[in-house]
Amino acid sequence: MPIVVVEQENTVAALAARLVKTGTSKAVKERAAQAIRAANPGLDLDHLRPGMVVVVPPLVEARDEAPDVVEGALAAFFEQISRELDALIQTARSALEADKAERQATAEVLAAEKVQAAAQNDPMLRNNLEQVRQTLADDGQIAVEITESLITGTEQWFTDLDDLSTLW
């Protein structure tokens, strides 16, 4: 059900009058007031104050332009979450690319002619270089898997957000 924020109205009758179409009969306004009372059993609707939040049930003679405060706020909230999730995915992809570039630069240093020449004369260095190369390759694969997992999870969050947005 939509909600409204009390503006200048100080009674439920005044609020109902604001929410129904202009020219609506007194009987329809009274039915609207009773429906609002029924939807808000915990509120003192005879002493409204500006800023109070009131649930409004569907009213037959409701004005078309009455905004739903919750719907607008939720739409903005879901939009913000979507932007943040998009930014998370972009950051993860950028970090993966930077990590890949750093591993590539390290691999180029290890493949340098002087490093290879030194490794030819030192079996322990040759063994250590091979272990570093293998570790770089393994780390690269792990980074890809973690990033893909993050993106998959984020895509699931988008699906969940879409599902949640249909509840209002």
C-alpha positions as CSV (number, residue, x, y, z in Angstrom):
1,M,0.0,0.0,0.0
2,P,1.2,3.5,-0.7
3,I,1.9,6.0,2.0
4,V,1.7,9.7,2.2
5,V,3.3,12.3,4.4
6,V,1.0,14.6,6.2
7,E,1.4,18.2,5.1
8,Q,-1.0,20.8,6.6
9,E,-3.8,18.4,7.4
10,N,-4.7,18.0,11.1
11,T,-7.4,15.4,10.8
12,V,-8.1,12.2,8.8
13,A,-11.0,14.0,7.1
14,A,-8.7,16.7,5.9
15,L,-6.2,14.1,4.7
16,A,-8.9,12.2,2.9
17,A,-10.1,15.3,1.2
18,R,-6.5,16.0,-0.1
19,L,-6.2,12.5,-1.5
20,V,-9.5,12.2,-3.4
21,K,-10.5,13.9,-6.6
22,T,-11.8,17.4,-6.5
23,G,-15.6,17.5,-6.4
24,T,-15.9,14.2,-4.7
25,S,-19.0,13.8,-2.5
26,K,-18.9,14.1,1.3
27,A,-19.9,10.4,1.5
28,V,-17.0,9.3,-0.6
29,K,-14.6,11.4,1.4
30,E,-16.0,9.8,4.6
31,R,-15.5,6.3,3.2
32,A,-11.9,7.3,2.2
33,A,-11.3,8.6,5.8
34,Q,-12.7,5.3,7.2
35,A,-10.4,3.3,4.9
36,I,-7.4,5.3,6.0
37,R,-8.4,4.7,9.7
38,A,-8.7,1.0,9.1
39,A,-5.2,0.9,7.4
40,N,-3.6,2.8,10.3
41,P,-4.9,1.3,13.6
42,G,-2.0,2.5,15.6
43,L,-2.1,6.2,14.6
44,D,-4.1,9.0,16.2
45,L,-5.7,10.2,13.0
46,D,-7.7,12.9,14.8
47,H,-4.5,14.8,15.7
48,L,-2.3,14.7,12.6
49,R,1.0,16.6,12.5
50,P,3.0,17.6,9.5
51,G,5.6,14.9,8.6
52,M,3.5,12.0,9.9
53,V,3.6,9.0,7.6
54,V,0.1,7.5,6.9
55,V,-0.6,4.3,5.0
56,V,-3.2,4.9,2.3
57,P,-5.3,1.9,1.0
58,P,-6.5,1.9,-2.6
59,L,-9.2,4.6,-2.8
60,V,-11.8,4.5,-5.6
61,E,-11.8,8.3,-6.0
62,A,-8.1,8.8,-5.5
63,R,-6.3,11.6,-7.3
64,D,-4.1,10.4,-10.1
65,E,-1.2,12.6,-9.1
66,A,-0.9,11.5,-5.5
67,P,2.8,10.3,-5.2
68,D,3.8,7.2,-3.4
69,V,6.6,8.3,-1.1
70,V,7.8,4.8,-0.4
71,E,7.9,3.8,-4.1
72,G,9.9,6.9,-5.0
73,A,12.4,6.3,-2.2
74,L,12.7,2.6,-3.0
75,A,13.3,3.4,-6.7
76,A,16.1,5.8,-5.7
77,F,17.5,3.2,-3.3
78,F,17.5,0.4,-5.9
79,E,19.0,2.7,-8.4
80,Q,21.8,3.6,-6.0
81,I,22.5,-0.1,-5.2
82,S,22.6,-0.8,-8.9
83,R,25.1,1.9,-9.5
84,E,27.3,0.6,-6.6
85,L,27.1,-2.9,-7.9
86,D,28.1,-1.7,-11.4
87,A,31.0,0.1,-9.8
88,L,32.0,-3.0,-7.9
89,I,32.1,-5.0,-11.1
90,Q,34.2,-2.4,-12.9
91,T,36.6,-2.1,-10.0
92,A,37.0,-5.9,-9.8
93,R,37.7,-6.0,-13.6
94,S,40.2,-3.1,-13.4
95,A,42.0,-4.7,-10.4
96,L,42.2,-8.0,-12.3
97,E,43.7,-6.2,-15.3
98,A,46.2,-4.3,-13.1
99,D,47.2,-7.6,-11.4
100,K,47.6,-9.3,-14.8
101,A,49.8,-6.4,-16.0
102,E,52.0,-6.6,-12.9
103,R,52.4,-10.4,-13.3
104,Q,53.3,-9.9,-16.9
105,A,55.9,-7.3,-16.0
106,T,57.4,-9.6,-13.4
107,A,57.4,-12.5,-16.0
108,E,59.3,-10.2,-18.4
109,V,61.9,-9.5,-15.8
110,L,62.3,-13.2,-15.1
111,A,62.7,-13.9,-18.8
112,A,65.3,-11.2,-19.3
113,E,68.5,-12.4,-20.9
114,K,70.8,-11.5,-17.9
115,V,68.5,-13.4,-15.5
116,Q,68.4,-16.4,-17.8
117,A,72.2,-16.3,-18.1
118,A,72.6,-16.2,-14.3
119,A,70.2,-19.1,-14.0
120,Q,72.3,-21.2,-16.4
121,N,75.2,-21.0,-14.0
122,D,73.1,-21.6,-10.8
123,P,70.8,-24.6,-10.5
124,M,69.2,-23.2,-7.3
125,L,68.4,-19.9,-9.0
126,R,67.0,-21.8,-12.0
127,N,64.8,-23.8,-9.7
128,N,63.6,-20.7,-7.8
129,L,62.8,-18.9,-11.0
130,E,60.7,-21.8,-12.2
131,Q,58.8,-21.8,-8.9
132,V,58.2,-18.1,-9.1
133,R,56.9,-18.5,-12.7
134,Q,54.6,-21.3,-11.6
135,T,53.4,-19.2,-8.6
136,L,52.7,-16.3,-10.9
137,A,50.6,-18.5,-13.2
138,D,48.7,-20.0,-10.3
139,D,48.1,-16.6,-8.8
140,G,46.8,-15.4,-12.1
141,Q,44.3,-18.3,-12.4
142,I,43.2,-17.7,-8.8
143,A,42.7,-14.0,-9.4
144,V,40.5,-14.8,-12.5
145,E,38.4,-17.3,-10.5
146,I,37.9,-14.9,-7.6
147,T,36.9,-12.1,-10.0
148,E,34.5,-14.3,-11.9
149,S,33.0,-15.5,-8.6
150,L,32.5,-11.9,-7.5
151,I,30.9,-10.9,-10.8
152,T,28.6,-14.0,-10.7
153,G,27.6,-13.1,-7.1
154,T,27.0,-9.5,-8.1
155,E,24.9,-10.6,-11.0
156,Q,22.8,-12.7,-8.6
157,W,22.4,-9.5,-6.4
158,F,21.0,-7.7,-9.5
159,T,18.5,-10.5,-9.9
160,D,17.6,-10.4,-6.3
161,L,17.1,-6.6,-6.5
162,D,14.8,-7.0,-9.5
163,D,12.8,-9.6,-7.5
164,L,12.7,-7.2,-4.5
165,S,11.6,-4.3,-6.5
166,T,8.5,-6.1,-7.7
167,L,7.3,-6.5,-4.1
168,W,6.3,-2.8,-4.0
